[in-house]
Amino acid sequence: MTPAQSPAPDTADTAGTARAVAPGVYAWIQHDGSWWINNAGFVTTDNHTVLSDTCATENRTRDLLGAVGRAAPGSPIRYLVNTHLHGDHAHGNSLLPRTTVVIAHEATREGILSDTVIDGCPPIWQPVPDWGAVTRRAPDLTIRTALTLHSHSHPIELHHPGHPAHTSGDLIV
């Protein structure tokens, strides 16, 4: 599919489904709708949630956050990990509470701060996505090589592959 053939923008409550892949571990499966589709997921613990990526649009991110709330009622999202800088993984960062710590590779932080797509989509992508109320929110905490989040029964390891994979700031969760 070329950018000019991309499907119509998504609408609220149609963006995706959370699927349990292990106890407390969920994959976020998005429905088709544009070029701005990503892989995301979350891990729930006894007192908080760790989210891996947000989505490109307000509607898709709010749908993801609703799924997190249903899977882990009352469990705040303590950490958000951005696996790389592209908007389908990071534009929705601004919709999380300010108390959520956003973590990414240092190159991802630099890329989010210099991203111009969030300010206006190039005309090659038609129809232009309805971003909704998303704004630029860069990571609060950056890493270079590795970090482990000790979240009770789920230690969550973050690793940079040591070289560019998809982008120069990729993280494997």
C-alpha positions as CSV (number, residue, x, y, z in Angstrom):
1,M,0.0,0.0,0.0
2,T,1.5,3.4,-0.9
3,P,1.0,6.4,1.4
4,A,-1.6,7.9,-1.0
5,Q,-3.7,4.7,-0.6
6,S,-3.7,4.6,3.2
7,P,-7.1,3.9,4.7
8,A,-9.3,6.5,6.4
9,P,-8.3,7.8,9.9
10,D,-9.3,5.8,12.9
11,T,-12.2,6.6,15.2
12,A,-12.5,6.3,19.0
13,D,-12.9,2.8,20.4
14,T,-11.9,1.1,17.2
15,A,-8.1,1.3,17.5
16,G,-7.1,-2.0,19.0
17,T,-7.3,-4.9,21.4
18,A,-5.2,-6.0,24.4
19,R,-4.3,-9.7,24.3
20,A,-2.7,-11.4,27.3
21,V,0.5,-13.2,26.2
22,A,1.6,-14.3,29.7
23,P,0.4,-13.5,33.2
24,G,0.3,-9.7,33.6
25,V,1.9,-9.2,30.1
26,Y,-0.2,-7.8,27.2
27,A,0.3,-7.2,23.6
28,W,-1.6,-4.2,22.0
29,I,-2.9,-5.3,18.6
30,Q,-4.1,-2.3,16.6
31,H,-6.6,-2.5,13.8
32,D,-5.7,-1.1,10.4
33,G,-6.4,2.5,9.8
34,S,-3.3,4.4,8.5
35,W,0.4,4.3,8.1
36,W,0.6,5.2,11.8
37,I,0.2,1.7,13.3
38,N,2.7,0.3,15.8
39,N,3.4,-2.5,18.2
40,A,2.8,-1.7,21.8
41,G,2.2,-3.5,25.1
42,F,2.2,-3.3,28.8
43,V,3.1,-5.3,31.9
44,T,1.0,-5.1,35.1
45,T,2.4,-5.7,38.5
46,D,0.7,-5.7,41.9
47,N,0.9,-1.9,42.2
48,H,1.7,-0.3,38.8
49,T,1.9,-0.7,35.1
50,V,4.8,-0.4,32.7
51,L,3.7,0.7,29.2
52,S,5.8,0.0,26.1
53,D,5.0,2.8,23.6
54,T,2.0,4.9,23.0
55,C,0.2,5.4,19.6
56,A,0.2,8.1,17.0
57,T,-3.2,9.7,17.5
58,E,-5.2,10.8,20.5
59,N,-8.0,8.3,19.7
60,R,-5.6,5.3,19.4
61,T,-3.7,6.2,22.5
62,R,-6.9,6.7,24.5
63,D,-8.1,3.3,23.3
64,L,-4.8,1.8,24.5
65,L,-5.0,3.6,27.9
66,G,-8.6,2.3,28.3
67,A,-7.4,-1.2,27.7
68,V,-4.7,-0.8,30.3
69,G,-7.3,0.5,32.8
70,R,-9.6,-2.5,32.1
71,A,-6.7,-5.0,32.5
72,A,-5.3,-3.4,35.6
73,P,-8.0,-1.2,37.3
74,G,-6.5,1.3,39.7
75,S,-2.9,0.4,38.7
76,P,-1.2,3.7,37.6
77,I,1.1,3.7,34.6
78,R,4.4,4.4,36.5
79,Y,6.7,4.0,33.5
80,L,6.4,4.4,29.7
81,V,9.2,3.1,27.5
82,N,9.5,4.5,24.0
83,T,11.2,1.8,21.8
84,H,12.2,4.5,19.2
85,L,11.3,8.0,18.1
86,H,8.7,7.5,15.4
87,G,5.3,9.1,16.1
88,D,3.4,5.9,16.0
89,H,5.3,5.0,19.1
90,A,5.6,8.4,20.8
91,H,3.1,11.0,19.8
92,G,0.7,9.8,22.5
93,N,3.2,10.3,25.3
94,S,1.6,13.7,26.2
95,L,-1.7,11.9,27.1
96,L,-0.1,10.2,30.1
97,P,-0.1,11.8,33.5
98,R,3.0,13.9,34.3
99,T,3.7,11.4,37.1
100,T,4.5,8.7,34.5
101,V,8.3,8.6,33.9
102,V,9.0,8.3,30.2
103,I,12.1,6.3,29.4
104,A,14.0,6.0,26.0
105,H,17.4,5.9,24.4
106,E,19.2,9.2,24.4
107,A,18.9,9.4,20.5
108,T,15.2,8.9,20.8
109,R,14.9,11.9,23.1
110,E,16.8,14.0,20.6
111,G,14.6,12.7,17.8
112,I,11.4,13.4,19.6
113,L,12.5,17.0,20.4
114,S,13.3,17.6,16.7
115,D,10.3,15.8,15.2
116,T,8.4,18.0,12.8
117,V,5.8,15.4,11.8
118,I,3.8,16.0,15.0
119,D,3.5,19.7,14.0
120,G,2.0,18.9,10.5
121,C,2.0,15.7,8.4
122,P,3.8,15.8,5.0
123,P,1.3,15.7,2.2
124,I,2.7,12.4,1.0
125,W,0.5,10.7,3.7
126,Q,-3.1,11.0,2.6
127,P,-5.4,11.3,4.2
128,V,-3.6,13.4,6.8
129,P,-4.1,11.7,10.2
130,D,-6.3,13.4,12.8
131,W,-3.7,13.6,15.5
132,G,-6.2,15.0,18.1
133,A,-4.8,16.5,21.2
134,V,-1.3,15.1,21.2
135,T,1.8,17.3,21.7
136,R,5.5,16.7,21.9
137,R,6.6,15.0,25.1
138,A,10.2,13.9,25.3
139,P,11.5,11.2,27.6
140,D,12.4,12.2,31.2
141,L,15.0,9.5,31.6
142,T,17.4,8.3,28.9
143,I,19.7,5.3,28.6
144,R,22.6,4.3,26.3
145,T,23.0,0.6,26.6
146,A,20.7,-1.2,29.1
147,L,18.4,-0.7,32.1
148,T,16.4,-3.1,34.2
149,L,13.1,-2.0,35.8
150,H,12.5,-4.1,38.9
151,S,8.8,-4.4,38.9
152,H,8.2,-7.1,41.5
153,S,7.6,-10.4,39.7
154,H,8.4,-8.9,36.3
155,P,11.9,-7.6,35.9
156,I,11.7,-5.7,32.6
157,E,15.0,-5.4,30.7
158,L,15.6,-2.6,28.2
159,H,18.5,-3.1,25.8
160,H,19.9,-1.0,22.9
161,P,21.3,-3.4,20.3
162,G,24.6,-1.5,20.1
163,H,23.9,-0.3,16.5
164,P,21.0,1.2,14.5
165,A,18.3,-1.4,13.9
166,H,15.2,0.5,12.8
167,T,16.5,3.8,14.1
168,S,19.7,4.8,16.0
169,G,17.8,4.9,19.3
170,D,16.0,1.5,19.3
171,L,15.3,-0.2,22.5
172,I,14.3,-3.9,22.9
173,V,11.9,-4.4,25.9
